[in-house]
């Protein structure tokens, strides 16, 4: 038992070091692996193992600890099943808008996670050229530029048309990503609807050619109130969210909670060796957002 705990402790500590080297000291949640390594190391010393076997701790405390550990493991497994249930589904086609969620921007450039999301957005843009992308992400304290700006520059450099890109520069969390992006989409839909209505009104008026000295009078007599009405879109606006596979479940749940009931998901790949860390962090984030009523 002790040697298993010892090996597990060393693996957790090594994983913690790798995360810190790769992602930098700003990855605060990585400390969970250090705490786990210390706990396992304490168990491997033999003292804690002996107490858990009955030589030191009372029965009620041992039963409570085992119950909490088992409950936590069951909750984690259930959450991860929910997280990855819909990841393998086929990408939805022909969406009107896709919200691309930001990730950390480092001094030397975009992070690997963000690059994977943007490469997926490029692929989707090539397959669905009419889709408009809302790039969502503000500027963190340790970031050189806003995430949305870095995303915009990368996509334009890689051939995505500028007119297909909108930026949301205020958000600092997934909830804000969705909420602010929804407002931008509503404003853009209203703007495009108004422009289309103006174009149609102009076409109607230009088609009413005045004839003779009373032409202008005859022109305005031919106009009805309907010619000045703002026409609603013919079909509901279809909105999707694009983010890393481990993050998609929470992003979609937040979207449904914050006024996008039919939101659809597009999963970008993530780094495999970082996936254990992402899963643990995401499980904690899901539980927090659920308790706070964000999803």
C-alpha positions in Angstrom: 0.0 0.0 0.0 2.8 2.4 1.0 4.7 2.0 -2.2 1.6 2.6 -4.4 1.0 5.8 -2.5 4.7 6.8 -2.9 4.7 6.3 -6.6 1.4 8.2 -7.0 2.9 11.0 -4.9 5.9 11.3 -7.2 3.8 11.2 -10.3 1.5 14.0 -9.0 4.5 16.1 -8.0 6.2 15.5 -11.4 3.0 16.5 -13.2 2.8 19.6 -11.1 6.3 20.6 -12.1 5.5 20.0 -15.8 2.4 22.2 -15.6 4.3 25.0 -14.0 7.2 24.8 -16.5 4.8 24.7 -19.5 2.1 27.1 -18.4 4.0 29.3 -16.0 3.2 30.5 -12.4 -0.1 32.0 -13.5 -1.7 28.5 -13.5 -2.9 28.8 -10.0 -5.2 25.7 -10.0 -2.1 23.5 -10.6 -1.5 23.6 -6.9 -4.1 20.9 -6.5 -1.5 18.4 -7.8 1.0 19.6 -5.3 -1.5 19.2 -2.4 -2.4 15.7 -3.7 1.3 14.8 -3.9 1.8 15.9 -0.3 -1.2 14.0 0.9 -0.1 10.8 -0.9 3.4 11.3 0.4 2.2 11.5 3.9 0.3 8.3 3.4 3.3 6.6 1.9 5.3 7.3 5.1 3.5 4.6 6.8 2.2 6.7 9.7 -1.0 7.7 8.0 -1.5 4.2 6.6 -1.2 2.7 10.1 -3.7 5.1 11.5 -6.2 4.4 8.8 -6.0 0.7 9.5 -7.3 1.4 12.9 -4.4 2.0 15.3 -5.1 5.7 15.8 -8.2 7.3 14.2 -11.7 6.6 15.6 -14.1 4.5 13.5 -16.5 7.4 12.8 -13.7 9.5 11.3 -12.4 6.7 9.1 -15.9 6.0 7.8 -16.6 9.7 7.2 -13.3 10.1 5.3 -13.9 7.0 3.2 -17.4 8.2 2.4 -16.3 11.7 1.4 -13.5 10.2 -0.8 -15.9 7.8 -2.5 -18.6 10.5 -3.0 -16.0 12.8 -4.5 -14.8 10.1 -6.9 -18.4 9.3 -8.0 -19.2 13.0 -8.6 -16.0 13.4 -10.6 -16.8 10.4 -12.8 -20.4 11.6 -13.4 -19.2 15.1 -14.3 -16.6 13.8 -16.7 -19.1 11.5 -18.4 -21.3 14.6 -19.0 -18.4 16.7 -20.2 -17.3 14.2 -22.9 -20.7 12.8 -23.9 -21.3 15.2 -26.8 -17.7 15.9 -27.8 -17.6 13.3 -30.6 -20.7 14.6 -32.3 -20.5 16.0 -35.8 -20.0 19.7 -36.1 -23.3 21.6 -36.9 -23.5 23.0 -40.4 -24.4 26.5 -41.6 -24.6 28.3 -38.2 -25.2 32.1 -38.5 -22.9 33.0 -35.6 -20.2 31.1 -33.7 -18.9 32.4 -30.4 -15.2 31.5 -30.1 -14.1 31.5 -26.5 -10.7 32.9 -25.7 -7.9 31.4 -23.7 -4.6 32.8 -22.3 -2.4 35.0 -24.4 1.2 34.9 -23.5 3.9 37.5 -24.1 5.4 35.3 -26.8 2.1 34.7 -28.5 -1.2 32.8 -28.2 -1.3 29.7 -26.0 -1.5 26.2 -27.5 -5.1 25.8 -26.3 -6.1 29.0 -28.0 -4.3 28.1 -31.2 -6.2 24.8 -31.3 -9.5 26.7 -31.0 -8.6 29.2 -33.7 -7.4 26.4 -36.1 -10.8 24.8 -35.6 -12.5 28.1 -36.3 -10.5 28.4 -39.5 -11.6 24.9 -40.6 -15.2 25.8 -39.8 -15.0 29.0 -41.7 -13.7 27.2 -44.8 -16.6 24.8 -44.7 -19.2 27.4 -43.8 -18.2 30.7 -45.5 -21.3 32.6 -44.4 -20.8 32.1 -40.7 -19.9 35.1 -38.6 -17.5 34.6 -35.7 -17.7 36.4 -32.4 -14.3 36.4 -30.8 -14.7 36.6 -27.1 -12.1 37.5 -24.5 -10.9 40.5 -22.6 -7.4 41.4 -21.4 -6.1 39.8 -18.3 -3.6 41.4 -15.9 -0.7 39.3 -17.2 -1.7 39.4 -20.9 -0.1 41.7 -23.4 -3.3 42.2 -25.4 -6.9 41.3 -25.2 -7.6 37.7 -26.1 -10.2 38.8 -28.8 -7.7 41.1 -30.4 -5.1 38.3 -30.6 -7.7 35.9 -32.0 -8.7 38.5 -34.6 -5.1 39.0 -35.8 -4.5 35.3 -36.0 -7.6 34.6 -38.0 -7.2 37.5 -40.4 -3.5 36.5 -41.0 -4.8 33.0 -41.8 -7.3 34.1 -44.4 -10.6 34.5 -42.5 -12.3 37.7 -44.0 -12.4 40.6 -41.6 -16.1 41.2 -42.3 -16.9 37.8 -40.8 -15.3 38.7 -37.5 -16.7 40.5 -34.5 -14.8 41.2 -31.3 -16.0 41.1 -27.7 -13.3 42.7 -25.5 -14.8 42.9 -22.0 -15.2 39.4 -20.7 -13.1 37.7 -18.0 -15.0 34.5 -17.5 -17.0 32.0 -19.4 -20.3 33.5 -18.1 -19.2 36.9 -19.4 -18.0 35.4 -22.7 -21.5 34.1 -23.4 -23.5 37.1 -22.0 -21.5 39.8 -23.7 -21.3 37.9 -27.0 -25.0 37.4 -27.0 -25.5 41.2 -26.8 -23.1 41.7 -29.7 -25.0 39.1 -31.8 -28.3 40.8 -31.0 -26.9 44.2 -32.1 -25.4 42.8 -35.3 -28.6 41.0 -36.2 -30.6 44.3 -35.7 -28.0 46.2 -37.8 -28.1 43.7 -40.6 -31.9 43.5 -40.5 -32.2 47.3 -40.8 -29.7 47.4 -43.6 -31.6 44.7 -45.5 -34.9 46.4 -44.9 -33.5 49.7 -46.2 -32.1 48.0 -49.3 -35.5 46.4 -50.0 -37.3 49.7 -49.5 -34.9 51.4 -51.8 -35.5 48.8 -54.5 -39.2 49.2 -54.2 -39.1 53.0 -54.5 -36.6 52.9 -57.4 -39.0 50.5 -59.1 -41.8 53.1 -59.0 -40.7 55.2 -62.0 -42.4 58.7 -62.1 -44.1 59.5 -65.5 -45.2 63.0 -66.6 -45.5 66.3 -64.6 -47.4 64.5 -61.8 -44.8 61.7 -61.5 -43.7 62.6 -58.1 -47.2 62.6 -56.7 -47.9 59.3 -58.4 -44.7 57.9 -56.9 -45.7 58.7 -53.3 -49.2 57.5 -53.8 -47.8 54.1 -54.7 -45.9 53.8 -51.4 -47.6 51.9 -48.5 -46.7 51.8 -44.8 -45.3 48.3 -45.4 -42.5 49.8 -47.5 -41.1 51.5 -44.4 -41.5 48.5 -42.0 -38.4 46.7 -40.6 -38.7 43.1 -41.7 -37.9 40.4 -39.2 -35.5 37.6 -40.1 -37.1 34.8 -42.0 -35.7 32.2 -39.7 -34.4 32.1 -36.1 -30.7 33.0 -35.8 -28.6 29.8 -35.3 -25.8 30.3 -32.7 -23.0 28.0 -31.8 -20.1 28.1 -29.4 -16.6 26.9 -30.2 -14.2 25.9 -27.4 -11.9 23.1 -26.2 -13.5 19.7 -25.9 -13.3 19.6 -22.1 -14.9 23.1 -21.8 -17.8 22.6 -24.3 -20.3 21.1 -21.9 -20.1 24.0 -19.4 -20.1 26.6 -22.2 -23.2 25.2 -23.7 -25.0 24.9 -20.3 -24.1 28.5 -19.6 -25.4 29.6 -23.0 -28.7 27.9 -22.4 -29.0 29.5 -19.0 -28.2 33.0 -20.4 -30.7 33.2 -23.2 -29.4 31.0 -26.0 -31.6 27.9 -25.6 -30.7 26.3 -28.9 -27.0 26.9 -28.7 -24.9 24.3 -30.5 -21.4 23.2 -29.8 -18.2 22.8 -31.8 -15.4 21.0 -30.0 -11.7 21.9 -30.6 -9.0 19.4 -29.6 -6.9 19.8 -26.5 -3.4 18.8 -25.4 -3.6 15.2 -24.3 -0.9 15.4 -21.6 -2.7 18.4 -20.0 -6.1 16.7 -20.2 -6.0 15.3 -16.6 -5.4 18.8 -15.3 -8.1 20.3 -17.5 -10.6 17.7 -16.4 -10.0 18.2 -12.7 -10.1 22.0 -13.1 -13.3 21.8 -15.2 -15.0 19.6 -12.7 -14.4 22.2 -10.0 -15.6 25.0 -12.3 -18.8 23.1 -13.2 -19.7 22.6 -9.6 -19.0 26.2 -8.8 -21.1 27.6 -11.7 -23.9 25.2 -10.8 -23.9 26.3 -7.2 -23.8 30.0 -8.3 -26.8 29.5 -10.7 -24.7 30.3 -13.8 -25.7 27.0 -15.5 
